[in-house]
């Protein structure tokens, strides 16, 4: 398991650290897809959390890779119509959903966890 948070890493550092962890562990994952997913999930936590605080957990369990990003915003992500012209986004969640096998969101009284899951072989 690998964990980092907003006190210890920038978005770019989190991306790099996750890839380094997966390479060192010999995990046969699509590293470019993992980097994009980490970027999108952490960026959303920064943008939508009042204090820009987040925690990132990476777990490899058998044939499953799990990336969790936790923050203190209780609003779950939702699909929006993306528009490249206005710069307001809306492209991240569909991209994340297309790059991994499954996404899940768990909302609690204190925040949420957005999870991206891959089956690895």
C-alpha positions in Angstrom: 0.0 0.0 0.0 1.1 3.5 -0.8 -0.3 6.7 0.9 0.4 10.4 0.5 -1.6 13.5 1.1 -1.8 17.2 0.4 0.7 18.1 3.2 3.4 15.9 1.6 2.9 16.1 -2.2 1.7 18.3 -5.0 -0.5 16.8 -7.7 2.5 16.2 -9.9 4.5 14.6 -7.1 1.5 12.4 -6.2 1.4 11.2 -9.8 5.2 10.5 -9.9 5.1 8.8 -6.5 2.3 6.4 -7.5 4.1 5.4 -10.7 7.4 4.9 -8.8 5.5 2.7 -6.3 3.8 0.6 -9.0 7.1 0.1 -11.0 9.0 -0.8 -7.8 6.3 -3.3 -6.9 6.3 -4.8 -10.4 2.6 -4.1 -10.9 1.6 -4.6 -14.6 -0.7 -1.6 -14.9 -1.2 1.0 -17.7 1.0 3.7 -16.0 -0.2 6.4 -18.3 -3.8 5.7 -17.5 -3.0 5.6 -13.8 -1.2 8.9 -14.0 -4.2 10.6 -15.7 -6.6 9.1 -13.1 -4.5 10.3 -10.2 -4.2 13.8 -11.7 -7.9 14.1 -12.3 -9.0 12.8 -8.9 -6.5 14.8 -6.9 -7.2 17.9 -9.0 -10.9 17.6 -8.3 -10.2 17.3 -4.6 -8.1 20.5 -4.8 -10.7 22.4 -6.7 -13.8 21.3 -4.8 -12.5 21.0 -1.2 -12.6 24.2 0.9 -9.0 23.7 2.2 -7.7 21.8 -0.9 -6.9 18.9 1.5 -6.8 15.3 0.1 -5.4 11.9 0.9 -4.4 9.4 -1.8 -4.2 5.6 -1.2 -3.0 3.0 -3.7 -3.6 -0.6 -2.9 -2.6 -3.7 -4.9 -4.4 -6.8 -3.8 -3.9 -9.9 -5.9 -5.3 -9.0 -9.4 -6.8 -5.7 -8.3 -5.4 -2.1 -8.3 -7.3 0.4 -6.3 -6.7 4.2 -6.1 -8.7 6.1 -3.5 -8.8 9.9 -3.2 -10.4 11.2 0.0 -11.4 14.8 0.7 -13.6 16.7 3.1 -16.3 17.8 0.5 -19.5 15.8 0.8 -20.7 16.5 -2.7 -20.2 13.5 -5.0 -18.8 13.9 -8.4 -21.3 14.1 -11.2 -21.1 14.0 -15.0 -21.3 17.4 -16.7 -21.3 18.3 -20.3 -17.6 19.2 -21.0 -16.7 22.2 -23.0 -13.2 23.0 -24.1 -14.1 26.6 -25.0 -15.1 27.9 -21.6 -12.5 26.2 -19.5 -15.0 25.1 -16.8 -14.1 21.4 -17.2 -16.5 18.6 -17.2 -14.2 16.2 -19.0 -12.4 14.6 -16.1 -15.0 12.2 -14.7 -15.9 10.6 -18.1 -12.1 10.3 -18.8 -11.5 8.6 -15.4 -14.4 6.3 -16.0 -13.0 5.3 -19.5 -9.5 4.7 -18.2 -10.3 2.3 -15.3 -12.6 -0.7 -15.0 -14.8 0.8 -12.4 -15.3 3.9 -10.2 -17.1 4.2 -6.9 -17.9 7.1 -4.6 -18.6 6.8 -0.9 -20.0 9.9 0.8 -19.9 10.3 4.6 -20.7 13.1 7.0 -17.2 14.3 6.8 -16.3 14.0 3.1 -16.1 11.5 0.3 -13.8 8.9 -1.2 -13.6 8.5 -4.9 -12.2 5.1 -6.0 -10.8 4.0 -9.3 -10.4 0.2 -9.8 -8.5 -1.9 -12.3 -8.2 -5.6 -12.8 -4.5 -6.3 -13.4 -3.0 -9.5 -14.8 
